[in-house]
Structures are given as C-alpha cells and as structure tokens.
C-alpha cells in the first residue's frame, strides 16, 4: 500500500502493543522531528554561574559593592558562587571567611536560596546561591511594576493643575 503511493512505512512507537506504524514520507518525518527539537532548544534557559571573589580583610564599602553585584546577578536569573581564597597564613583564619559568607547569605536571603552552604575545599571557601524566583515570575513582576508606574504617572498628570493661558 505504501509503495503504491511512493511513501514509506514508518514505525512510530515500537514499544506499544501492538506497534504503531504510519504510512508517510520518511524524509519529511525526519525533518519535522529535527524542527521540533530545534524549537524545544530555543525555549530552554541556560544556567549561568557567576563568581564573586571576596578576601578575608574586605572593607565595608567593597563588601557592599560585591553584595550589590550578587543581587544584580540573582535578579538576572543567574546562580552566584561566592568564593574566598586564602593565601599563606590566612589559612589559620578560615573563621573570618566563613563569617563573611554567612553575612552575605543573611544579606541576600530575600532574593536567594542557598544551594550549598559555605564549605572549604583546599585553600578556597565557597557557597553557591540561586535566585529565588523563576525567570517567568521575574518577568511577570517587571510587567506588573511597569503597569503600576504608568498608572501612577497618569494619576499625577491628571491631578496636576492645568495652567491657564491668558489671551490679549
């Protein structure tokens, strides 16, 4: 029957009982499968891990700057790896590094989930933070904020007195 129509007999689901076959053009079938896979790849999100490095003798302003970088990365939907690298005699002061990471975790707990608590591997101490909200939730929130800003601007424009023009 398939040969009469110049088509192929394609086994769609070999594990089903009974196996499912379809009469179709096999080249077109492969093309459609490839097209579906490419479309599925477009909608995937890649997880990016950004790294922020601290020192045990970090100053308050430097700490705040790096904390703001961490918050920005989390808002963009990226994971963050906070790392403290110990050199030489600093290895005797690992508790200072642990305190810095704990402080960072406490400061960003509203925006982040801790995937890995601070742990030491050799002369580095690191923790991994992930964003709390998914990309879709962040997008919805941005749209909602934008609508609220537009509404507020309209209300302010409507409430502002209109200057009268005097004609001579």
Residue frames relative to the residue before (quaternion, step in Angstrom):
aa qw qx qy qz dx dy dz
X 1.0000 0.0000 0.0000 0.0000 0.00 0.00 0.00
X 0.6699 0.4884 -0.2986 0.4728 3.60 0.97 -0.87
X 0.6532 0.5234 -0.3230 0.4417 3.60 0.98 -0.80
X 0.6007 0.5711 -0.3577 0.4302 3.59 1.06 -0.68
X 0.7489 0.3729 -0.1996 0.5101 3.60 1.06 -0.79
X 0.4264 -0.7131 0.4424 0.3376 3.61 1.32 0.11
X 0.5002 0.6092 -0.4455 0.4245 3.56 0.95 0.95
X 0.4587 -0.6724 0.5129 0.2727 3.56 -1.35 0.09
X 0.3815 -0.6622 0.5882 0.2645 3.53 -1.29 0.50
X 0.0660 -0.8315 0.5509 -0.0279 3.58 -0.33 1.32
X 0.3299 -0.7267 0.5719 0.1898 3.55 -0.88 1.02
X 0.2462 -0.8089 0.5237 0.1040 3.58 -0.42 1.25
X 0.8096 0.0246 0.0398 0.5850 3.58 0.78 -1.05
X 0.1731 -0.8375 0.5097 0.0942 3.59 0.03 1.26
X 0.6667 0.5264 -0.3091 0.4275 3.63 1.11 -0.52
X 0.5530 0.6185 -0.4009 0.3884 3.59 1.21 -0.34
X 0.3232 -0.7220 0.5779 0.2008 3.54 -1.27 0.46
X 0.5110 -0.3690 -0.7144 0.3039 1.82 -0.70 2.33
X 0.6539 -0.5120 0.3612 0.4241 3.64 -1.18 0.41
X 0.3583 -0.7408 0.5343 0.1932 3.56 -1.04 0.86
X 0.0167 -0.7851 0.6184 -0.0290 3.57 -0.84 1.06
X 0.1175 -0.7898 0.5999 0.0511 3.53 -1.19 0.57
X 0.3631 -0.7003 0.5668 0.2377 3.56 -1.10 0.68
X 0.2855 0.7484 -0.5446 0.2486 3.55 -0.52 1.23
X 0.5782 -0.5312 0.4713 0.4018 3.53 -1.36 0.03
X 0.3909 -0.7675 0.4587 0.2187 3.59 -0.45 1.23
X 0.6165 0.5471 -0.3426 0.4507 3.61 1.04 -0.72
X 0.6569 0.4949 -0.3023 0.4819 3.55 0.97 -0.86
X 0.6211 0.5483 -0.3327 0.4505 3.58 1.05 -0.80
X 0.6606 0.5003 -0.3036 0.4703 3.60 0.92 -0.91
X 0.6365 0.5332 -0.3163 0.4588 3.56 1.00 -0.84
X 0.6587 0.5049 -0.3057 0.4667 3.59 0.93 -0.90
X 0.6351 0.5280 -0.3261 0.4599 3.61 0.99 -0.84
X 0.6645 0.5060 -0.2937 0.4649 3.56 0.92 -0.94
X 0.6374 0.5349 -0.3132 0.4577 3.56 1.04 -0.84
X 0.6434 0.5172 -0.3113 0.4707 3.61 1.02 -0.84
X 0.6593 0.5106 -0.3091 0.4573 3.58 0.96 -0.88
X 0.6450 0.5120 -0.3203 0.4683 3.60 0.98 -0.81
X 0.6446 0.5178 -0.3122 0.4679 3.59 1.00 -0.84
X 0.6478 0.5087 -0.3180 0.4695 3.59 0.99 -0.78
X 0.6384 0.5321 -0.3297 0.4479 3.60 1.03 -0.74
X 0.6008 0.5797 -0.3561 0.4198 3.60 1.07 -0.70
X 0.7340 0.4440 -0.2304 0.4593 3.56 0.98 -0.85
X 0.5206 0.6247 -0.4287 0.3937 3.59 1.24 -0.03
X 0.2627 -0.7372 0.5957 0.1810 3.55 -1.15 0.65
X 0.3397 -0.7316 0.5575 0.1965 3.53 -0.94 0.91
X 0.3278 -0.7345 0.5614 0.1947 3.54 -0.93 0.92
X 0.1167 -0.7929 0.5976 0.0214 3.53 -0.69 1.16
X 0.1866 -0.7660 0.6053 0.1099 3.57 -0.94 0.89
X 0.1539 -0.7770 0.6076 0.0588 3.56 -0.62 1.19
X 0.2408 -0.7816 0.5603 0.1308 3.58 -1.01 0.75
X 0.0917 -0.7586 0.6439 0.0377 3.54 -1.04 0.91
X 0.1973 -0.8096 0.5472 0.0793 3.57 -0.66 1.14
X 0.1375 -0.7718 0.6189 0.0484 3.53 -1.01 0.93
X 0.2531 -0.7037 0.6277 0.2162 3.55 -1.35 0.20
X 0.5936 -0.5969 0.3847 0.3787 3.60 -1.11 0.50
X 0.7280 0.3721 -0.2392 0.5238 3.59 1.18 -0.43
X 0.1981 0.8078 -0.5257 0.1783 3.58 1.05 0.82
X 0.4194 -0.7009 0.5254 0.2383 3.56 -1.02 0.88
X 0.6706 -0.5203 0.3407 0.4044 3.60 -1.20 0.48
X 0.6754 0.4929 -0.3095 0.4529 3.60 0.85 -0.93
X 0.6495 0.5053 -0.3167 0.4718 3.59 0.97 -0.84
X 0.6226 0.5359 -0.3332 0.4628 3.56 1.03 -0.80
X 0.6674 0.5040 -0.3046 0.4558 3.59 0.87 -0.96
X 0.6371 0.5272 -0.3288 0.4561 3.60 0.98 -0.84
X 0.6932 0.4620 -0.2815 0.4762 3.57 0.86 -0.94
X 0.6043 0.5417 -0.3547 0.4643 3.60 1.08 -0.65
X 0.6499 0.5065 -0.3168 0.4698 3.59 1.02 -0.80
X 0.6026 0.5330 -0.3556 0.4758 3.60 1.10 -0.65
X 0.6374 0.5236 -0.3234 0.4636 3.58 0.96 -0.88
X 0.6608 0.5029 -0.3096 0.4632 3.60 0.89 -0.90
X 0.6469 0.5134 -0.3254 0.4604 3.60 0.97 -0.82
X 0.6496 0.5117 -0.3204 0.4621 3.59 0.94 -0.87
X 0.6603 0.5039 -0.3099 0.4626 3.58 0.95 -0.85
X 0.6374 0.5228 -0.3271 0.4620 3.61 1.03 -0.75
X 0.6657 0.4894 -0.2968 0.4787 3.58 1.12 -0.66
X 0.5630 -0.6364 0.3681 0.3776 3.59 1.30 -0.11
X 0.5305 0.6251 -0.4128 0.3968 3.59 1.24 0.23
X 0.4559 -0.6265 0.5450 0.3204 3.53 -1.26 0.44
X 0.2299 -0.7739 0.5775 0.1213 3.56 -1.18 0.56
X 0.1535 -0.7502 0.6371 0.0881 3.54 -1.01 0.91
X 0.1560 -0.7816 0.6008 0.0611 3.57 -0.50 1.23
X 0.0538 -0.8299 0.5537 -0.0422 3.56 -0.60 1.19
X 0.0894 -0.7409 0.6619 0.0701 3.52 -1.15 0.75
X 0.1741 -0.7918 0.5829 0.0551 3.54 -0.73 1.16
X 0.2108 -0.7877 0.5711 0.0946 3.58 -0.72 1.09
X 0.1087 -0.7848 0.6082 0.0486 3.57 -0.97 0.92
X 0.8767 0.0513 -0.0346 0.4770 3.54 -1.07 0.80
X 0.8555 -0.0653 0.0783 0.5076 3.55 -0.75 -1.09
X 0.4881 0.6594 -0.4381 0.3674 3.59 1.23 -0.19
X 0.5338 0.6407 -0.4024 0.3776 3.60 1.19 -0.42
X 0.6275 0.5242 -0.3459 0.4602 3.61 1.17 -0.45
X 0.7186 0.4223 -0.2290 0.5028 3.60 1.28 -0.33
X 0.1633 0.8269 -0.5257 0.1149 3.59 0.95 0.76
X 0.5707 0.5956 -0.3914 0.4079 3.62 1.13 -0.47
X 0.6025 0.5468 -0.3642 0.4531 3.63 1.08 -0.64
X 0.6545 0.5072 -0.3064 0.4696 3.58 0.97 -0.83
X 0.6401 0.5218 -0.3163 0.4669 3.55 0.99 -0.85
X 0.6421 0.5222 -0.3196 0.4613 3.62 1.03 -0.79
X 0.6341 0.5222 -0.3356 0.4611 3.60 1.01 -0.77
X 0.6827 0.4736 -0.2983 0.4698 3.60 0.88 -0.87
X 0.6309 0.5180 -0.3369 0.4692 3.60 1.01 -0.73
X 0.6299 0.5247 -0.3254 0.4711 3.59 1.06 -0.79
X 0.6425 0.5162 -0.3176 0.4689 3.59 0.99 -0.85
X 0.6500 0.5140 -0.3168 0.4616 3.58 0.91 -0.90
X 0.6613 0.5021 -0.3064 0.4655 3.59 0.96 -0.85
X 0.6814 0.5070 -0.2897 0.4413 3.60 0.99 -0.85
X 0.7756 0.3273 -0.1859 0.5068 3.63 1.02 -0.66
X 0.3446 0.7886 -0.4702 0.1956 3.62 1.22 0.16
X 0.6024 0.5631 -0.3658 0.4315 3.62 1.15 -0.40
X 0.7667 0.3576 -0.1737 0.5041 3.57 1.14 -0.64
X 0.7905 0.3187 -0.1341 0.5055 3.59 1.19 -0.37
X 0.2765 -0.6840 0.6468 0.1932 3.48 -1.40 0.43
X 0.3637 -0.7232 0.5397 0.2311 3.58 -0.90 0.86
X 0.2434 -0.7803 0.5608 0.1315 3.58 -0.55 1.17
X 0.7859 0.0450 -0.0095 0.6167 3.55 0.99 -0.87
X 0.4171 -0.6863 0.5418 0.2478 3.55 -0.79 1.05
X 0.6582 -0.5009 0.3533 0.4371 3.62 -1.15 0.38
X 0.1109 0.7790 -0.6103 0.0911 3.55 -0.83 1.01
X 0.3847 -0.7477 0.5093 0.1831 3.50 -1.11 0.77
X 0.0161 -0.7564 0.6538 -0.0133 3.50 -1.06 0.93
X 0.8157 -0.0623 -0.0030 0.5752 3.56 -0.26 1.24
X 0.7701 -0.3090 0.2383 0.5046 3.55 -0.75 -1.04
X 0.6303 0.4825 -0.3651 0.4863 3.61 1.15 0.49
X 0.1723 -0.7361 0.6478 0.0937 3.50 -1.19 0.73
X 0.1016 0.8257 -0.5482 0.0855 3.60 -0.68 0.95
X 0.1354 -0.7374 0.6563 0.0843 3.49 -1.39 0.49
X 0.2355 -0.7643 0.5829 0.1438 3.58 -1.13 0.62
X 0.1285 -0.7868 0.6033 0.0210 3.55 -0.87 1.11
X 0.1527 -0.7744 0.6092 0.0761 3.56 -1.06 0.79
X 0.5708 -0.5931 0.4279 0.3732 3.61 -1.11 0.55
X 0.5153 -0.6676 0.4501 0.2936 3.55 -1.07 0.78
X 0.7737 0.3157 -0.1598 0.5255 3.57 0.95 -0.89
X 0.4975 -0.6341 0.4972 0.3212 3.54 -1.19 0.55
X 0.6907 -0.4820 0.3386 0.4194 3.57 -1.27 0.29
X 0.6437 0.5241 -0.3284 0.4506 3.60 1.00 -0.78
X 0.6575 0.5053 -0.3164 0.4607 3.59 0.96 -0.84
X 0.6376 0.5170 -0.3312 0.4653 3.61 1.01 -0.78
X 0.6445 0.5254 -0.3190 0.4547 3.58 1.00 -0.86
X 0.6462 0.5120 -0.3159 0.4695 3.59 0.97 -0.86
X 0.6535 0.5197 -0.3108 0.4541 3.56 0.99 -0.86
X 0.6367 0.5222 -0.3275 0.4633 3.61 0.99 -0.81
X 0.6508 0.5107 -0.3150 0.4652 3.58 0.97 -0.87
X 0.6503 0.5204 -0.3103 0.4582 3.56 0.98 -0.87
X 0.6511 0.5088 -0.3090 0.4709 3.60 0.98 -0.85
X 0.6431 0.5277 -0.3174 0.4552 3.57 1.00 -0.86
X 0.6533 0.5014 -0.3116 0.4741 3.60 0.96 -0.84
X 0.6418 0.5210 -0.3241 0.4600 3.58 1.01 -0.81
X 0.6439 0.5143 -0.3213 0.4665 3.62 1.00 -0.79
X 0.6500 0.5108 -0.3183 0.4640 3.59 0.97 -0.86
X 0.6511 0.5184 -0.3114 0.4587 3.57 0.94 -0.88
X 0.6548 0.5090 -0.3064 0.4672 3.59 0.98 -0.87
X 0.6444 0.5192 -0.3172 0.4631 3.59 1.00 -0.82
X 0.6452 0.5128 -0.3181 0.4685 3.60 1.02 -0.78
X 0.6474 0.5180 -0.3113 0.4643 3.57 1.01 -0.85
X 0.6592 0.4972 -0.3073 0.4731 3.59 0.96 -0.81
X 0.6484 0.5083 -0.3179 0.4692 3.57 1.01 -0.79
X 0.6710 0.4886 -0.2998 0.4703 3.59 1.00 -0.77
X 0.6926 0.4814 -0.2768 0.4603 3.59 1.05 -0.74
X 0.5751 0.5960 -0.3853 0.4069 3.61 1.15 -0.46
X 0.4538 -0.6852 0.4866 0.2964 3.61 -0.90 0.88
X 0.3867 -0.7109 0.5445 0.2201 3.54 -1.03 0.87
X 0.3865 -0.7293 0.5048 0.2528 3.64 -0.64 1.04
X 0.3782 -0.7219 0.5346 0.2238 3.54 -1.04 0.87
X 0.3185 -0.7346 0.5728 0.1753 3.52 -1.04 0.86
X 0.2401 -0.7703 0.5750 0.1354 3.58 -0.77 1.07
X 0.2076 -0.7808 0.5801 0.1039 3.49 -0.92 0.93
X 0.3150 -0.7717 0.5300 0.1561 3.53 -1.00 0.83
